[in-house]
């Protein structure tokens, strides 16, 4: 067997794998939605970091500008994070938009009738994502109402 094909085969096997594409950050820019609800304005706030601030000790206490009616964050995952209910407890609806390749999805976390709600505004959830959302909403409710009974 000629040696040249063996050298080529060895070189191909020894070649390093291409670098992995870095994962997107878990959370991108967060903003307040202000003004007209039908045509809101994004009011960016460099100090608003919902993922980190709700995970920290203490109560999430945003300082929204006048006229703010919701908070929105761009995230790698459309599934609510572990402490996102703190945004709702701060009396602000929370909209999550998914980053990454199109089509982008958006969902709204809220509270109605004694339960946390999660409504897809654009796109759909896979069955695995829906199961993760349902589990997360149950976690939120258990923390807010440990007895399992919704508030009156």
Secondary structure, 3 states (H helix, E strand, C coil): CCHHHHHHHHHHHHCCCCCCCCCCCCEEEEEEEECCCCCCEEEECCCCCHHHHHHCCCCCCCCCCCCEEEEEEEECCCCCCCCCHHHHHCCCEEEEEECCCCCCCEEEEEEECCEEEEEEEECCCCHHHHHHHHHHHHHHHHHHCCCCCCCC
